[in-house]
Amino acid sequence: MKTNKSVQIENDKLLMDIVEIKRKLSELFNRTGPNTSEYISLSIKLDFLMNEYFNEKMEQFI
């Protein structure tokens, strides 16, 4: 009997980057609030990395 197993590959580097940026955003928000250029830049970077992660996940299903 053959078993079909779907191998899901996680991009650990990408996930660690996302976690690190979320941590930095939280710290920055608590210190300065969301109205700084650093906070906005990190938010944009987080959005980009999360989109990249979700795109990789969608490609695994196609």
PDBQT receptor file of N, H, CA, C and O in Angstrom, charges set to zero:
ATOM      1  N   MET A   1       0.844  -1.179   0.000  1.00  0.00    +0.000 N 
ATOM      2  CA  MET A   1       0.000   0.000   0.000  1.00  0.00    +0.000 C 
ATOM      3  C   MET A   1       0.885   1.236   0.000  1.00  0.00    +0.000 C 
ATOM      4  O   MET A   1       1.779   1.373   0.835  1.00  0.00    +0.000 OA
ATOM      5  N   LYS A   2       0.633   2.110  -0.920  1.00  0.00    +0.000 N 
ATOM      6  H   LYS A   2      -0.094   1.998  -1.598  1.00  0.00    +0.000 HD
ATOM      7  CA  LYS A   2       1.395   3.353  -1.018  1.00  0.00    +0.000 C 
ATOM      8  C   LYS A   2       0.699   4.447  -0.229  1.00  0.00    +0.000 C 
ATOM      9  O   LYS A   2      -0.527   4.556  -0.211  1.00  0.00    +0.000 OA
ATOM     10  N   THR A   3       1.519   5.247   0.416  1.00  0.00    +0.000 N 
ATOM     11  H   THR A   3       2.515   5.159   0.401  1.00  0.00    +0.000 HD
ATOM     12  CA  THR A   3       0.978   6.378   1.160  1.00  0.00    +0.000 C 
ATOM     13  C   THR A   3       1.499   7.661   0.548  1.00  0.00    +0.000 C 
ATOM     14  O   THR A   3       2.706   7.835   0.384  1.00  0.00    +0.000 OA
ATOM     15  N   ASN A   4       0.594   8.553   0.214  1.00  0.00    +0.000 N 
ATOM     16  H   ASN A   4      -0.387   8.412   0.347  1.00  0.00    +0.000 HD
ATOM     17  CA  ASN A   4       0.989   9.860  -0.294  1.00  0.00    +0.000 C 
ATOM     18  C   ASN A   4       1.140  10.811   0.872  1.00  0.00    +0.000 C 
ATOM     19  O   ASN A   4       0.183  11.096   1.592  1.00  0.00    +0.000 OA
ATOM     20  N   LYS A   5       2.339  11.290   1.044  1.00  0.00    +0.000 N 
ATOM     21  H   LYS A   5       3.116  11.058   0.459  1.00  0.00    +0.000 HD
ATOM     22  CA  LYS A   5       2.585  12.254   2.111  1.00  0.00    +0.000 C 
ATOM     23  C   LYS A   5       2.979  13.572   1.482  1.00  0.00    +0.000 C 
ATOM     24  O   LYS A   5       3.862  13.637   0.626  1.00  0.00    +0.000 OA
ATOM     25  N   SER A   6       2.323  14.594   1.912  1.00  0.00    +0.000 N 
ATOM     26  H   SER A   6       1.606  14.541   2.606  1.00  0.00    +0.000 HD
ATOM     27  CA  SER A   6       2.653  15.927   1.446  1.00  0.00    +0.000 C 
ATOM     28  C   SER A   6       3.735  16.481   2.356  1.00  0.00    +0.000 C 
ATOM     29  O   SER A   6       3.523  16.657   3.556  1.00  0.00    +0.000 OA
ATOM     30  N   VAL A   7       4.875  16.751   1.786  1.00  0.00    +0.000 N 
ATOM     31  H   VAL A   7       5.047  16.608   0.812  1.00  0.00    +0.000 HD
ATOM     32  CA  VAL A   7       5.980  17.291   2.567  1.00  0.00    +0.000 C 
ATOM     33  C   VAL A   7       5.877  18.803   2.551  1.00  0.00    +0.000 C 
ATOM     34  O   VAL A   7       5.942  19.437   1.497  1.00  0.00    +0.000 OA
ATOM     35  N   GLN A   8       5.717  19.365   3.730  1.00  0.00    +0.000 N 
ATOM     36  H   GLN A   8       5.665  18.851   4.586  1.00  0.00    +0.000 HD
ATOM     37  CA  GLN A   8       5.625  20.805   3.841  1.00  0.00    +0.000 C 
ATOM     38  C   GLN A   8       6.966  21.323   4.321  1.00  0.00    +0.000 C 
ATOM     39  O   GLN A   8       7.464  20.934   5.377  1.00  0.00    +0.000 OA
ATOM     40  N   ILE A   9       7.524  22.186   3.543  1.00  0.00    +0.000 N 
ATOM     41  H   ILE A   9       7.119  22.502   2.684  1.00  0.00    +0.000 HD
ATOM     42  CA  ILE A   9       8.821  22.755   3.866  1.00  0.00    +0.000 C 
ATOM     43  C   ILE A   9       8.608  24.147   4.426  1.00  0.00    +0.000 C 
ATOM     44  O   ILE A   9       7.986  24.998   3.790  1.00  0.00    +0.000 OA
ATOM     45  N   GLU A  10       9.125  24.369   5.609  1.00  0.00    +0.000 N 
ATOM     46  H   GLU A  10       9.630  23.678   6.126  1.00  0.00    +0.000 HD
ATOM     47  CA  GLU A  10       9.026  25.681   6.232  1.00  0.00    +0.000 C 
ATOM     48  C   GLU A  10      10.317  26.445   5.981  1.00  0.00    +0.000 C 
ATOM     49  O   GLU A  10      11.410  25.885   6.059  1.00  0.00    +0.000 OA
ATOM     50  N   ASN A  11      10.182  27.681   5.689  1.00  0.00    +0.000 N 
ATOM     51  H   ASN A  11       9.293  28.136   5.625  1.00  0.00    +0.000 HD
ATOM     52  CA  ASN A  11      11.331  28.551   5.521  1.00  0.00    +0.000 C 
ATOM     53  C   ASN A  11      11.651  29.138   6.896  1.00  0.00    +0.000 C 
ATOM     54  O   ASN A  11      11.120  30.177   7.286  1.00  0.00    +0.000 OA
ATOM     55  N   ASP A  12      12.540  28.441   7.623  1.00  0.00    +0.000 N 
ATOM     56  H   ASP A  12      12.972  27.597   7.307  1.00  0.00    +0.000 HD
ATOM     57  CA  ASP A  12      12.846  28.836   9.001  1.00  0.00    +0.000 C 
ATOM     58  C   ASP A  12      13.446  30.232   9.081  1.00  0.00    +0.000 C 
ATOM     59  O   ASP A  12      13.132  30.985  10.002  1.00  0.00    +0.000 OA
ATOM     60  N   LYS A  13      14.286  30.580   8.149  1.00  0.00    +0.000 N 
ATOM     61  H   LYS A  13      14.541  29.968   7.401  1.00  0.00    +0.000 HD
ATOM     62  CA  LYS A  13      14.912  31.909   8.161  1.00  0.00    +0.000 C 
ATOM     63  C   LYS A  13      13.838  32.987   8.039  1.00  0.00    +0.000 C 
ATOM     64  O   LYS A  13      13.849  33.973   8.776  1.00  0.00    +0.000 OA
ATOM     65  N   LEU A  14      12.935  32.794   7.126  1.00  0.00    +0.000 N 
ATOM     66  H   LEU A  14      12.926  31.993   6.528  1.00  0.00    +0.000 HD
ATOM     67  CA  LEU A  14      11.862  33.754   6.915  1.00  0.00    +0.000 C 
ATOM     68  C   LEU A  14      10.975  33.869   8.161  1.00  0.00    +0.000 C 
ATOM     69  O   LEU A  14      10.607  34.970   8.569  1.00  0.00    +0.000 OA
ATOM     70  N   LEU A  15      10.645  32.743   8.748  1.00  0.00    +0.000 N 
ATOM     71  H   LEU A  15      10.944  31.848   8.416  1.00  0.00    +0.000 HD
ATOM     72  CA  LEU A  15       9.819  32.771   9.954  1.00  0.00    +0.000 C 
ATOM     73  C   LEU A  15      10.534  33.470  11.110  1.00  0.00    +0.000 C 
ATOM     74  O   LEU A  15       9.911  34.231  11.850  1.00  0.00    +0.000 OA
ATOM     75  N   MET A  16      11.814  33.222  11.270  1.00  0.00    +0.000 N 
ATOM     76  H   MET A  16      12.320  32.604  10.669  1.00  0.00    +0.000 HD
ATOM     77  CA  MET A  16      12.578  33.867  12.345  1.00  0.00    +0.000 C 
ATOM     78  C   MET A  16      12.664  35.378  12.114  1.00  0.00    +0.000 C 
ATOM     79  O   MET A  16      12.597  36.162  13.061  1.00  0.00    +0.000 OA
ATOM     80  N   ASP A  17      12.811  35.777  10.858  1.00  0.00    +0.000 N 
ATOM     81  H   ASP A  17      12.865  35.141  10.089  1.00  0.00    +0.000 HD
ATOM     82  CA  ASP A  17      12.831  37.214  10.534  1.00  0.00    +0.000 C 
ATOM     83  C   ASP A  17      11.495  37.863  10.897  1.00  0.00    +0.000 C 
ATOM     84  O   ASP A  17      11.461  38.965  11.446  1.00  0.00    +0.000 OA
ATOM     85  N   ILE A  18      10.401  37.176  10.590  1.00  0.00    +0.000 N 
ATOM     86  H   ILE A  18      10.428  36.282  10.144  1.00  0.00    +0.000 HD
ATOM     87  CA  ILE A  18       9.075  37.704  10.902  1.00  0.00    +0.000 C 
ATOM     88  C   ILE A  18       8.905  37.851  12.414  1.00  0.00    +0.000 C 
ATOM     89  O   ILE A  18       8.419  38.877  12.890  1.00  0.00    +0.000 OA
ATOM     90  N   VAL A  19       9.300  36.842  13.156  1.00  0.00    +0.000 N 
ATOM     91  H   VAL A  19       9.695  36.008  12.770  1.00  0.00    +0.000 HD
ATOM     92  CA  VAL A  19       9.181  36.895  14.622  1.00  0.00    +0.000 C 
ATOM     93  C   VAL A  19      10.032  38.027  15.184  1.00  0.00    +0.000 C 
ATOM     94  O   VAL A  19       9.579  38.763  16.060  1.00  0.00    +0.000 OA
ATOM     95  N   GLU A  20      11.242  38.174  14.696  1.00  0.00    +0.000 N 
ATOM     96  H   GLU A  20      11.610  37.576  13.984  1.00  0.00    +0.000 HD
ATOM     97  CA  GLU A  20      12.144  39.220  15.189  1.00  0.00    +0.000 C 
ATOM     98  C   GLU A  20      11.586  40.623  14.899  1.00  0.00    +0.000 C 
ATOM     99  O   GLU A  20      11.637  41.500  15.762  1.00  0.00    +0.000 OA
ATOM    100  N   ILE A  21      11.065  40.829  13.711  1.00  0.00    +0.000 N 
ATOM    101  H   ILE A  21      11.024  40.116  13.011  1.00  0.00    +0.000 HD
ATOM    102  CA  ILE A  21      10.511  42.142  13.363  1.00  0.00    +0.000 C 
ATOM    103  C   ILE A  21       9.261  42.429  14.205  1.00  0.00    +0.000 C 
ATOM    104  O   ILE A  21       9.055  43.560  14.644  1.00  0.00    +0.000 OA
ATOM    105  N   LYS A  22       8.436  41.412  14.429  1.00  0.00    +0.000 N 
ATOM    106  H   LYS A  22       8.603  40.493  14.073  1.00  0.00    +0.000 HD
ATOM    107  CA  LYS A  22       7.250  41.619  15.276  1.00  0.00    +0.000 C 
ATOM    108  C   LYS A  22       7.667  42.010  16.696  1.00  0.00    +0.000 C 
ATOM    109  O   LYS A  22       7.029  42.858  17.320  1.00  0.00    +0.000 OA
ATOM    110  N   ARG A  23       8.727  41.399  17.200  1.00  0.00    +0.000 N 
ATOM    111  H   ARG A  23       9.246  40.710  16.693  1.00  0.00    +0.000 HD
ATOM    112  CA  ARG A  23       9.225  41.736  18.526  1.00  0.00    +0.000 C 
ATOM    113  C   ARG A  23       9.725  43.176  18.568  1.00  0.00    +0.000 C 
ATOM    114  O   ARG A  23       9.419  43.924  19.497  1.00  0.00    +0.000 OA
ATOM    115  N   LYS A  24      10.502  43.556  17.542  1.00  0.00    +0.000 N 
ATOM    116  H   LYS A  24      10.751  42.948  16.788  1.00  0.00    +0.000 HD
ATOM    117  CA  LYS A  24      11.019  44.925  17.469  1.00  0.00    +0.000 C 
ATOM    118  C   LYS A  24       9.890  45.945  17.359  1.00  0.00    +0.000 C 
ATOM    119  O   LYS A  24       9.938  47.000  17.991  1.00  0.00    +0.000 OA
ATOM    120  N   LEU A  25       8.880  45.631  16.558  1.00  0.00    +0.000 N 
ATOM    121  H   LEU A  25       8.842  44.774  16.044  1.00  0.00    +0.000 HD
ATOM    122  CA  LEU A  25       7.731  46.530  16.408  1.00  0.00    +0.000 C 
ATOM    123  C   LEU A  25       7.018  46.730  17.739  1.00  0.00    +0.000 C 
ATOM    124  O   LEU A  25       6.631  47.846  18.087  1.00  0.00    +0.000 OA
ATOM    125  N   SER A  26       6.851  45.660  18.465  1.00  0.00    +0.000 N 
ATOM    126  H   SER A  26       7.165  44.754  18.183  1.00  0.00    +0.000 HD
ATOM    127  CA  SER A  26       6.179  45.750  19.759  1.00  0.00    +0.000 C 
ATOM    128  C   SER A  26       6.963  46.642  20.722  1.00  0.00    +0.000 C 
ATOM    129  O   SER A  26       6.391  47.496  21.399  1.00  0.00    +0.000 OA
ATOM    130  N   GLU A  27       8.272  46.433  20.774  1.00  0.00    +0.000 N 
ATOM    131  H   GLU A  27       8.737  45.739  20.225  1.00  0.00    +0.000 HD
ATOM    132  CA  GLU A  27       9.116  47.256  21.642  1.00  0.00    +0.000 C 
ATOM    133  C   GLU A  27       9.078  48.723  21.219  1.00  0.00    +0.000 C 
ATOM    134  O   GLU A  27       8.955  49.622  22.051  1.00  0.00    +0.000 OA
ATOM    135  N   LEU A  28       9.186  48.942  19.924  1.00  0.00    +0.000 N 
ATOM    136  H   LEU A  28       9.287  48.211  19.248  1.00  0.00    +0.000 HD
ATOM    137  CA  LEU A  28       9.189  50.304  19.400  1.00  0.00    +0.000 C 
ATOM    138  C   LEU A  28       7.849  50.989  19.657  1.00  0.00    +0.000 C 
ATOM    139  O   LEU A  28       7.809  52.169  20.007  1.00  0.00    +0.000 OA
ATOM    140  N   PHE A  29       6.764  50.258  19.485  1.00  0.00    +0.000 N 
ATOM    141  H   PHE A  29       6.797  49.300  19.200  1.00  0.00    +0.000 HD
ATOM    142  CA  PHE A  29       5.434  50.814  19.737  1.00  0.00    +0.000 C 
ATOM    143  C   PHE A  29       5.309  51.245  21.202  1.00  0.00    +0.000 C 
ATOM    144  O   PHE A  29       4.789  52.320  21.502  1.00  0.00    +0.000 OA
ATOM    145  N   ASN A  30       5.791  50.396  22.101  1.00  0.00    +0.000 N 
ATOM    146  H   ASN A  30       6.213  49.523  21.857  1.00  0.00    +0.000 HD
ATOM    147  CA  ASN A  30       5.706  50.717  23.531  1.00  0.00    +0.000 C 
ATOM    148  C   ASN A  30       6.570  51.921  23.900  1.00  0.00    +0.000 C 
ATOM    149  O   ASN A  30       6.232  52.667  24.820  1.00  0.00    +0.000 OA
ATOM    150  N   ARG A  31       7.671  52.113  23.198  1.00  0.00    +0.000 N 
ATOM    151  H   ARG A  31       7.945  51.508  22.451  1.00  0.00    +0.000 HD
ATOM    152  CA  ARG A  31       8.566  53.234  23.487  1.00  0.00    +0.000 C 
ATOM    153  C   ARG A  31       8.105  54.530  22.846  1.00  0.00    +0.000 C 
ATOM    154  O   ARG A  31       8.039  55.562  23.514  1.00  0.00    +0.000 OA
ATOM    155  N   THR A  32       7.786  54.491  21.566  1.00  0.00    +0.000 N 
ATOM    156  H   THR A  32       7.840  53.653  21.024  1.00  0.00    +0.000 HD
ATOM    157  CA  THR A  32       7.569  55.729  20.811  1.00  0.00    +0.000 C 
ATOM    158  C   THR A  32       6.193  55.837  20.161  1.00  0.00    +0.000 C 
ATOM    159  O   THR A  32       5.796  56.919  19.729  1.00  0.00    +0.000 OA
ATOM    160  N   GLY A  33       5.463  54.724  20.089  1.00  0.00    +0.000 N 
ATOM    161  H   GLY A  33       5.786  53.845  20.440  1.00  0.00    +0.000 HD
ATOM    162  CA  GLY A  33       4.192  54.750  19.375  1.00  0.00    +0.000 C 
ATOM    163  C   GLY A  33       4.403  54.462  17.895  1.00  0.00    +0.000 C 
ATOM    164  O   GLY A  33       5.533  54.227  17.468  1.00  0.00    +0.000 OA
ATOM    165  N   PRO A  34       3.339  54.478  17.114  1.00  0.00    +0.000 N 
ATOM    166  CA  PRO A  34       3.429  54.095  15.708  1.00  0.00    +0.000 C 
ATOM    167  C   PRO A  34       3.777  55.232  14.745  1.00  0.00    +0.000 C 
ATOM    168  O   PRO A  34       3.778  55.026  13.531  1.00  0.00    +0.000 OA
ATOM    169  N   ASN A  35       4.068  56.412  15.259  1.00  0.00    +0.000 N 
ATOM    170  H   ASN A  35       4.067  56.578  16.245  1.00  0.00    +0.000 HD
ATOM    171  CA  ASN A  35       4.256  57.564  14.375  1.00  0.00    +0.000 C 
ATOM    172  C   ASN A  35       5.711  57.900  14.101  1.00  0.00    +0.000 C 
ATOM    173  O   ASN A  35       6.048  59.069  13.915  1.00  0.00    +0.000 OA
ATOM    174  N   THR A  36       6.580  56.895  14.073  1.00  0.00    +0.000 N 
ATOM    175  H   THR A  36       6.306  55.945  14.224  1.00  0.00    +0.000 HD
ATOM    176  CA  THR A  36       7.983  57.161  13.744  1.00  0.00    +0.000 C 
ATOM    177  C   THR A  36       8.323  56.505  12.414  1.00  0.00    +0.000 C 
ATOM    178  O   THR A  36       7.687  55.533  12.008  1.00  0.00    +0.000 OA
ATOM    179  N   SER A  37       9.311  57.038  11.756  1.00  0.00    +0.000 N 
ATOM    180  H   SER A  37       9.827  57.828  12.086  1.00  0.00    +0.000 HD
ATOM    181  CA  SER A  37       9.709  56.466  10.464  1.00  0.00    +0.000 C 
ATOM    182  C   SER A  37      10.267  55.061  10.632  1.00  0.00    +0.000 C 
ATOM    183  O   SER A  37      10.093  54.221   9.749  1.00  0.00    +0.000 OA
ATOM    184  N   GLU A  38      10.934  54.790  11.750  1.00  0.00    +0.000 N 
ATOM    185  H   GLU A  38      11.075  55.473  12.468  1.00  0.00    +0.000 HD
ATOM    186  CA  GLU A  38      11.469  53.442  11.992  1.00  0.00    +0.000 C 
ATOM    187  C   GLU A  38      10.331  52.426  12.131  1.00  0.00    +0.000 C 
ATOM    188  O   GLU A  38      10.396  51.325  11.583  1.00  0.00    +0.000 OA
ATOM    189  N   TYR A  39       9.299  52.809  12.863  1.00  0.00    +0.000 N 
ATOM    190  H   TYR A  39       9.245  53.703  13.308  1.00  0.00    +0.000 HD
ATOM    191  CA  TYR A  39       8.143  51.920  13.043  1.00  0.00    +0.000 C 
ATOM    192  C   TYR A  39       7.465  51.641  11.696  1.00  0.00    +0.000 C 
ATOM    193  O   TYR A  39       7.123  50.498  11.391  1.00  0.00    +0.000 OA
ATOM    194  N   ILE A  40       7.280  52.674  10.912  1.00  0.00    +0.000 N 
ATOM    195  H   ILE A  40       7.559  53.602  11.160  1.00  0.00    +0.000 HD
ATOM    196  CA  ILE A  40       6.633  52.527   9.608  1.00  0.00    +0.000 C 
ATOM    197  C   ILE A  40       7.474  51.650   8.684  1.00  0.00    +0.000 C 
ATOM    198  O   ILE A  40       6.932  50.801   7.976  1.00  0.00    +0.000 OA
ATOM    199  N   SER A  41       8.785  51.846   8.685  1.00  0.00    +0.000 N 
ATOM    200  H   SER A  41       9.225  52.535   9.260  1.00  0.00    +0.000 HD
ATOM    201  CA  SER A  41       9.678  51.033   7.854  1.00  0.00    +0.000 C 
ATOM    202  C   SER A  41       9.626  49.567   8.254  1.00  0.00    +0.000 C 
ATOM    203  O   SER A  41       9.558  48.686   7.397  1.00  0.00    +0.000 OA
ATOM    204  N   LEU A  42       9.658  49.305   9.559  1.00  0.00    +0.000 N 
ATOM    205  H   LEU A  42       9.714  50.020  10.256  1.00  0.00    +0.000 HD
ATOM    206  CA  LEU A  42       9.584  47.921  10.025  1.00  0.00    +0.000 C 
ATOM    207  C   LEU A  42       8.232  47.302   9.695  1.00  0.00    +0.000 C 
ATOM    208  O   LEU A  42       8.160  46.118   9.367  1.00  0.00    +0.000 OA
ATOM    209  N   SER A  43       7.163  48.082   9.776  1.00  0.00    +0.000 N 
ATOM    210  H   SER A  43       7.221  49.044  10.042  1.00  0.00    +0.000 HD
ATOM    211  CA  SER A  43       5.834  47.581   9.432  1.00  0.00    +0.000 C 
ATOM    212  C   SER A  43       5.764  47.182   7.965  1.00  0.00    +0.000 C 
ATOM    213  O   SER A  43       5.192  46.148   7.621  1.00  0.00    +0.000 OA
ATOM    214  N   ILE A  44       6.340  47.995   7.119  1.00  0.00    +0.000 N 
ATOM    215  H   ILE A  44       6.805  48.835   7.398  1.00  0.00    +0.000 HD
ATOM    216  CA  ILE A  44       6.360  47.689   5.684  1.00  0.00    +0.000 C 
ATOM    217  C   ILE A  44       7.186  46.432   5.420  1.00  0.00    +0.000 C 
ATOM    218  O   ILE A  44       6.789  45.581   4.624  1.00  0.00    +0.000 OA
ATOM    219  N   LYS A  45       8.322  46.319   6.082  1.00  0.00    +0.000 N 
ATOM    220  H   LYS A  45       8.644  47.011   6.728  1.00  0.00    +0.000 HD
ATOM    221  CA  LYS A  45       9.166  45.139   5.922  1.00  0.00    +0.000 C 
ATOM    222  C   LYS A  45       8.437  43.889   6.404  1.00  0.00    +0.000 C 
ATOM    223  O   LYS A  45       8.515  42.839   5.765  1.00  0.00    +0.000 OA
ATOM    224  N   LEU A  46       7.728  43.996   7.532  1.00  0.00    +0.000 N 
ATOM    225  H   LEU A  46       7.665  44.848   8.051  1.00  0.00    +0.000 HD
ATOM    226  CA  LEU A  46       6.961  42.865   8.051  1.00  0.00    +0.000 C 
ATOM    227  C   LEU A  46       5.883  42.452   7.055  1.00  0.00    +0.000 C 
ATOM    228  O   LEU A  46       5.708  41.261   6.795  1.00  0.00    +0.000 OA
ATOM    229  N   ASP A  47       5.169  43.406   6.502  1.00  0.00    +0.000 N 
ATOM    230  H   ASP A  47       5.311  44.373   6.713  1.00  0.00    +0.000 HD
ATOM    231  CA  ASP A  47       4.138  43.094   5.498  1.00  0.00    +0.000 C 
ATOM    232  C   ASP A  47       4.744  42.362   4.306  1.00  0.00    +0.000 C 
ATOM    233  O   ASP A  47       4.178  41.384   3.817  1.00  0.00    +0.000 OA
ATOM    234  N   PHE A  48       5.891  42.838   3.843  1.00  0.00    +0.000 N 
ATOM    235  H   PHE A  48       6.351  43.632   4.240  1.00  0.00    +0.000 HD
ATOM    236  CA  PHE A  48       6.567  42.210   2.708  1.00  0.00    +0.000 C 
ATOM    237  C   PHE A  48       6.946  40.763   3.037  1.00  0.00    +0.000 C 
ATOM    238  O   PHE A  48       6.692  39.858   2.243  1.00  0.00    +0.000 OA
ATOM    239  N   LEU A  49       7.553  40.548   4.209  1.00  0.00    +0.000 N 
ATOM    240  H   LEU A  49       7.759  41.283   4.854  1.00  0.00    +0.000 HD
ATOM    241  CA  LEU A  49       7.986  39.203   4.586  1.00  0.00    +0.000 C 
ATOM    242  C   LEU A  49       6.802  38.264   4.780  1.00  0.00    +0.000 C 
ATOM    243  O   LEU A  49       6.873  37.090   4.416  1.00  0.00    +0.000 OA
ATOM    244  N   MET A  50       5.722  38.772   5.349  1.00  0.00    +0.000 N 
ATOM    245  H   MET A  50       5.664  39.725   5.645  1.00  0.00    +0.000 HD
ATOM    246  CA  MET A  50       4.544  37.931   5.532  1.00  0.00    +0.000 C 
ATOM    247  C   MET A  50       3.913  37.568   4.188  1.00  0.00    +0.000 C 
ATOM    248  O   MET A  50       3.459  36.439   4.000  1.00  0.00    +0.000 OA
ATOM    249  N   ASN A  51       3.882  38.510   3.262  1.00  0.00    +0.000 N 
ATOM    250  H   ASN A  51       4.250  39.427   3.414  1.00  0.00    +0.000 HD
ATOM    251  CA  ASN A  51       3.384  38.205   1.909  1.00  0.00    +0.000 C 
ATOM    252  C   ASN A  51       4.254  37.150   1.244  1.00  0.00    +0.000 C 
ATOM    253  O   ASN A  51       3.745  36.241   0.588  1.00  0.00    +0.000 OA
ATOM    254  N   GLU A  52       5.559  37.271   1.413  1.00  0.00    +0.000 N 
ATOM    255  H   GLU A  52       5.972  38.010   1.946  1.00  0.00    +0.000 HD
ATOM    256  CA  GLU A  52       6.485  36.290   0.849  1.00  0.00    +0.000 C 
ATOM    257  C   GLU A  52       6.210  34.904   1.448  1.00  0.00    +0.000 C 
ATOM    258  O   GLU A  52       6.173  33.905   0.729  1.00  0.00    +0.000 OA
ATOM    259  N   TYR A  53       6.020  34.858   2.750  1.00  0.00    +0.000 N 
ATOM    260  H   TYR A  53       6.050  35.670   3.334  1.00  0.00    +0.000 HD
ATOM    261  CA  TYR A  53       5.736  33.586   3.422  1.00  0.00    +0.000 C 
ATOM    262  C   TYR A  53       4.436  32.970   2.904  1.00  0.00    +0.000 C 
ATOM    263  O   TYR A  53       4.396  31.785   2.574  1.00  0.00    +0.000 OA
ATOM    264  N   PHE A  54       3.372  33.778   2.833  1.00  0.00    +0.000 N 
ATOM    265  H   PHE A  54       3.404  34.741   3.101  1.00  0.00    +0.000 HD
ATOM    266  CA  PHE A  54       2.088  33.262   2.364  1.00  0.00    +0.000 C 
ATOM    267  C   PHE A  54       2.153  32.825   0.903  1.00  0.00    +0.000 C 
ATOM    268  O   PHE A  54       1.519  31.840   0.524  1.00  0.00    +0.000 OA
ATOM    269  N   ASN A  55       2.906  33.540   0.086  1.00  0.00    +0.000 N 
ATOM    270  H   ASN A  55       3.421  34.340   0.394  1.00  0.00    +0.000 HD
ATOM    271  CA  ASN A  55       3.066  33.132  -1.315  1.00  0.00    +0.000 C 
ATOM    272  C   ASN A  55       3.766  31.788  -1.413  1.00  0.00    +0.000 C 
ATOM    273  O   ASN A  55       3.397  30.951  -2.237  1.00  0.00    +0.000 OA
ATOM    274  N   GLU A  56       4.780  31.577  -0.575  1.00  0.00    +0.000 N 
ATOM    275  H   GLU A  56       5.080  32.257   0.094  1.00  0.00    +0.000 HD
ATOM    276  CA  GLU A  56       5.466  30.284  -0.574  1.00  0.00    +0.000 C 
ATOM    277  C   GLU A  56       4.511  29.159  -0.168  1.00  0.00    +0.000 C 
ATOM    278  O   GLU A  56       4.532  28.073  -0.746  1.00  0.00    +0.000 OA
ATOM    279  N   LYS A  57       3.675  29.438   0.834  1.00  0.00    +0.000 N 
ATOM    280  H   LYS A  57       3.658  30.321   1.304  1.00  0.00    +0.000 HD
ATOM    281  CA  LYS A  57       2.714  28.438   1.290  1.00  0.00    +0.000 C 
ATOM    282  C   LYS A  57       1.694  28.120   0.198  1.00  0.00    +0.000 C 
ATOM    283  O   LYS A  57       1.331  26.959   0.004  1.00  0.00    +0.000 OA
ATOM    284  N   MET A  58       1.233  29.145  -0.511  1.00  0.00    +0.000 N 
ATOM    285  H   MET A  58       1.527  30.088  -0.353  1.00  0.00    +0.000 HD
ATOM    286  CA  MET A  58       0.254  28.920  -1.585  1.00  0.00    +0.000 C 
ATOM    287  C   MET A  58       0.875  28.092  -2.698  1.00  0.00    +0.000 C 
ATOM    288  O   MET A  58       0.194  27.251  -3.285  1.00  0.00    +0.000 OA
ATOM    289  N   GLU A  59       2.137  28.306  -2.999  1.00  0.00    +0.000 N 
ATOM    290  H   GLU A  59       2.690  28.989  -2.522  1.00  0.00    +0.000 HD
ATOM    291  CA  GLU A  59       2.801  27.550  -4.050  1.00  0.00    +0.000 C 
ATOM    292  C   GLU A  59       2.894  26.075  -3.701  1.00  0.00    +0.000 C 
ATOM    293  O   GLU A  59       2.911  25.232  -4.597  1.00  0.00    +0.000 OA
ATOM    294  N   GLN A  60       2.954  25.748  -2.419  1.00  0.00    +0.000 N 
ATOM    295  H   GLN A  60       2.940  26.433  -1.690  1.00  0.00    +0.000 HD
ATOM    296  CA  GLN A  60       3.007  24.354  -2.003  1.00  0.00    +0.000 C 
ATOM    297  C   GLN A  60       1.696  23.632  -2.301  1.00  0.00    +0.000 C 
ATOM    298  O   GLN A  60       1.693  22.417  -2.499  1.00  0.00    +0.000 OA
ATOM    299  N   PHE A  61       0.586  24.363  -2.335  1.00  0.00    +0.000 N 
ATOM    300  H   PHE A  61       0.589  25.350  -2.174  1.00  0.00    +0.000 HD
ATOM    301  CA  PHE A  61      -0.708  23.759  -2.586  1.00  0.00    +0.000 C 
ATOM    302  C   PHE A  61      -1.027  23.652  -4.065  1.00  0.00    +0.000 C 
ATOM    303  O   PHE A  61      -1.940  22.924  -4.454  1.00  0.00    +0.000 OA
ATOM    304  N   ILE A  62      -0.297  24.357  -4.874  1.00  0.00    +0.000 N 
ATOM    305  H   ILE A  62       0.444  24.948  -4.558  1.00  0.00    +0.000 HD
ATOM    306  CA  ILE A  62      -0.587  24.341  -6.326  1.00  0.00    +0.000 C 
ATOM    307  C   ILE A  62       0.152  23.213  -6.993  1.00  0.00    +0.000 C 
ATOM    308  O   ILE A  62       0.040  23.033  -8.206  1.00  0.00    +0.000 OA
TER     309      ILE A  62
